[in-house]
Amino acid sequence: MIDRPGVDERLLAAEVAAAWSVDVADLVFMPVGLDGHAWAYRVETSDGRRYFLKLRRGDFTRAAVLLPGFLRTRGLRQVVAPIDLPDGGASRGFGNFRLLLYPFHDGGSLWGRGLTDRQWIEYGEFLGRLHGVTPSADLAAVLPAETYRSSAGERLRSLGGQAAASEALGGFWDRYGAALHRLAETVDDLASRVPHARHVICHADIHPGNLIADGDGPLHVVDWDAPILAPRERDLMFIFSRDFGDHPINAHRAELFRRGYGPLEPDQTMLSYYRGERHLDDVAVSLRSILSPEASPESRANDLHWLTRIAETVADPGYAP
C-alpha cells in the first residue's frame, strides 16, 4: 500500500524495540504491495542492522506465521521466515494490528529487472522442493485447501454498479465493464471443469515481485501471507501465464525452469482457471480500494494504473485465460 496505515509511528517503533529487544534508530515506511490490510516498514537499529516489519490490520493466519519457519527446517533456505519473539511465538499485537518482523534482504524484487539464467533454474528448484514437502499434522490442520469456489466474481458484480456511478471509475467501467463480466462467467465455467489433482503446499503468490535477490545472488522468497494446499498449478500459473513481471517466461526461460523443477506438463484448464481467477480477484480488490472514501488521490491513481493494465489484457480480443 502506498498510503500509510494511520498509526503513531513513534509508538510503533517503541513496540518493535520492546517486543524484539532491538534498539530501533529509524522506522522507514515502504510503499510496497497491493494488500489493503497490510503495510511494510524498514527497521534500522543503532548498530546498523536492518529488518523488514509487516503490519497487518487484524490477525495473520496461523499458516502464514508457522509455515515459513517449518519450511526452513526442511532445508528451503530461500524462505524468508519471521523472527521469533524472545518470549516465544512470532506475531505481536499493536492495537488493532499484528506485527511480524523479518530479516531484511538487499537487492529488491525481481519484478522489474527479471531473473538471470541461474536464478530461473533456482526458481524451478525451489518450487519443485516446495511442492514435494509433506506438511506436518499441525500445519495440515491450519492450511486452507483449494475448493475452486472463488468469491471474486461475486465481488466484481456487487461493485460494478458503484464503479459505473463513480466519478473515478465511470469512464473505466464504460470501457471495460462488459469484458470483466465476461471474465467472471469464464472463471465460473472453468471452475466447473478443472480436473481433480493431488494437493501440495503452494505459496499462492510466487511471482517475481515476491522474489528478492542482490544481482545474480541467491533468491529470497517473501510474502507467505496466503499459503494453501492446492494443485501445483496454483503456483505454476505465475510462471507460465506471462502476466507477472516485466520479463516473463519464454522458451529459453521455460527450459531453465524445468531444468530446476524437473519434467512437468501443467494442466492447461487449471492454469486458465488460476490465471482468470487471479485477474478477477485483482480487479475486485482494486475496485474496492479505489471506491474507498479513505483512499488518497495518490493511492487511487496507483490502483487505477494496475486496474487498467489488467483490464486492457482482459479486453484484448485474443485474451483467453
N, C-alpha and C positions, 0 to 999 in steps of 0.2 A: 504494500500500500504506500502511496506517495503522501497521504495525509497522516500526520502524527496521531497517536491514539488518544490524546487529550488527558494525559496523566502528568502529575508533578514529577519531572524527571530528576529532581534532586532527591525526592523520596525514593524513586525507583533505584537510583544509584546506591543509596544507603541500604536499601533492601538487598540488592545484589551483594554488596560488600559484607553485610551481616550473614547472609544465608550461605555464601560460598567461601567465606573467610579470605576475601581478596581486597586489596587496597585500591579502590576504584579512583583513578585520576581523571577519567573523562568517559562520557557516555555519548556516543555519536549516532544519531538517528540515520538509518539506512532505508531509503525509499525503494524497496525491492518487493517483488511478489504481487500477486493479484488476489490473495485471500483477504476478504473484507473483515475478517475477525482476527488477523494476526499481523504483528509488526516486528521489525528487526532493529537491533542496535549493535554497534561495535563497542565493546567494553575495553578500555585501556587502563592498565594498572600502573602504579608508581614505579614498579620495577621493569616496565617495558613489555610485559606480556599483554596479549590481546585475546579476547573471547568474542563469541557471537551469542547474543542474547535474543531469544524469541519470546515475545509477549503475546498471549492469546486471551481474548475475551471468552470466559467460560473455560471448561476443562479440556486438556489434551486427552485423547483417547488412551486407554491403557496400552493398546497395541503400539501407539506412537511412542510411548515412553519406554516400553520394555523391549520391543523388537530390535532396535539398533544395537543395544548392548549385547543381546543374545547373539546376533549375527557376528559381532566382533569376536565373541568367544568361539565361534565356529570357523574363525580364520578369515573372514571377509574384511580385510584391513581397510578397504576403501570406504566403509560405512563410517559416517560421522555421527557419533553417539553422544547423547547428553552427558554432562559431567555430574557424577553423584554428589549429593549434599553430604557434608561431613557427618550429619546425624542420620544418614540413610535416605534412600529414595532419590529422585532426581527433580521432581517438579515442586515448585514453591508458589504459594499463594501471594497475591498482591491486590488487595481489594477485590474487584470483580474479575481479575485477571489471574492467569497462571504463567509462571516463568520457567523456562528451560535454558540452561547455559551450555554452550558447546565450545570446543576448540575452534579457533579462527584459522582458516587456511588462506594463504595468499594466492593470487593469480586470477581470481574472478571466474565467473561462469563461462561455459563454452558455447553459449547460445550464439553469440555474435562472431567469434573467431573460429569456431569449429574444432574438430578433433584432428590430431595428427594421425598418421597411419598406425603408429604404435598404440595410440590411445583408442582407436577403433577396435583393435584386437583386444585390448584390456576391457573395453566396454562389453564385448562379447563374452570374454572370460568371466567377468563379474556377474553378468546376468545368468550365464549358464550355471555358475556356482550357486547364486541366489535361488534359482528355480529348482536346484537339487537339494536344498536344505529341508529337512523334516522338522516342523515346529515342535517344541515341547508341548506337553499336555496343557500347561498353564497358558502358553501363547495361543494354542489352537482354540482355547476357550474364549479368548478375547478378540481374536482376529475375525472381522466380518467375512462372510463368504458371498461370492457372486450370486446374484439372483436374476440378473437381466431385467430387473424392474426399476428402470430409471425414472426419476421424478422430473427430469429436465424438460420433457415435452409439456408436461402439465404446468410447470413454472413459466415456460415461454408463453403458453396460451393465456395464462392468467395475467401476464404482464403486457400482452400485446395491446389491449385497449388503452392502458395508461401511456404506453410508448407512443401510440398513434396520436394521442391528445396532448402530448407534452411539447413544449417549445424546443427542448433539447433534442428530442428524438423523432418528432413528427415527420421531418423530411427523410430521415433514415428509414423509418418504418414504411413510408410510402414506397420507397425504392426496394427494400429487401424483405418486407414482412411476408409476402406470399412465398418466397423461396424458403424462408425459415420455417413456415408452417409445413411446407412440403418435406423439409428435412425431418421435422418431428414425426410425420407419418412414415417416412422411410425408416427411421430408427425403430418405431413400433413394429414395423414389418420385419426388420432384421432380427429384433429380439425374439420374435416368434419362430425364427428359422435357425438360430445358432445351434450347432451340434453340442452334445454333451462332451465334456473333456475333463481330464484329470486336473484338479486344482493344485496350484503351487503357491508359495509365498510370492506376492508381487509388490513392488514398490508403489506402483499405480500412478506415478507422475515422473517417470525417469527420462525426461527429455534433457537436451544439453544444458538448459538453464539450471538444472539441478546437479550438474557435474562441474566440479571446480578443479582446476589444475593450474600450476605455475609452468608456463611454457609447455614443453613436451614431458613434463613430470607426471607422477602418478595421479590417478583420478581420486577425487574425494566425492562421495555421493551423499547429498544433503536432502532435507525436506522429507522426512519419513512420517508425515502427518496423517496419511490415509492408506496404510498398507492393507492388503486384502488377500484372501485365499481365492484364487481365480485361475482360469486357464492362462498359460504363459503369454498368449496373445494380448492380454491386458497390458503387459509391458512392451511386447514386441511392436505394438501399434506405434509407439513413439519412434521406433527405429525405421519402420517400413512405410509409414504414411507420407513422409516428405513434408509434413506441415510444421515441424518443430525444429527451430534453429535456422540460421541463415545459410548453413552449409549441409543440406540434407543428404541422405544416402543416395549413392549412385552404384553402378555395377562394381567399381573398384572397392568402394567402402563396404558394400554388402559382402564381398569376398573376404575382406579383412575381418568383419564382424563374425562371419561364420567360422573363420579360422579360430577365433577365440571361443565362440559359443558351442561349436560343433554342428553337425548336419541338422538342418531344420527346414521344414516347409510349412510356414504358418498357414492356418486355415483362413481362407480369404473372406468367407462370410463373417467370421468372428472379427477379423481385422476391420472389415467395413462397419460392423456394429460399433466397435470401440471408437473408431475414427468419427463416425457420425454422432455418437453419443457425447464424445468429448466436445465437439464443436457446439452441440446443442447446449450442453452444460455451461460452457464458457460464455455463450450468448446470454443465457438466463442470468448468470452471475453478473455480467456486465450491465445488463438492463437494470437489474435491481440496484446496482451501485450508482448508476447514473441518475436513476429516479429518486434516490435517497435525498431528503432535504438537508442532510448533514454533509453531503459531499461538497468539496471545494470546487471552484471552476477548474483548477489545475487537475484535480482528480477526475472530474468528468471528461475533460479533454483527453486525458491518458486512456481512460476506459473506452471512450468513443473511438480512439485510434485503433485499439485492438479489436473492438467490436466490428468496426468497418472492415478491417483486414480479414476477419473470419467470414463476414457476410459476403464479401467480394468472392471469396473462394467458393462458398456455398451456392452463390447465384450464377457462377460460371456455367455456361451450357454443357461443358464437358465434365462437370463435377459428378462424381459418384463416390459415396463413402467407401 
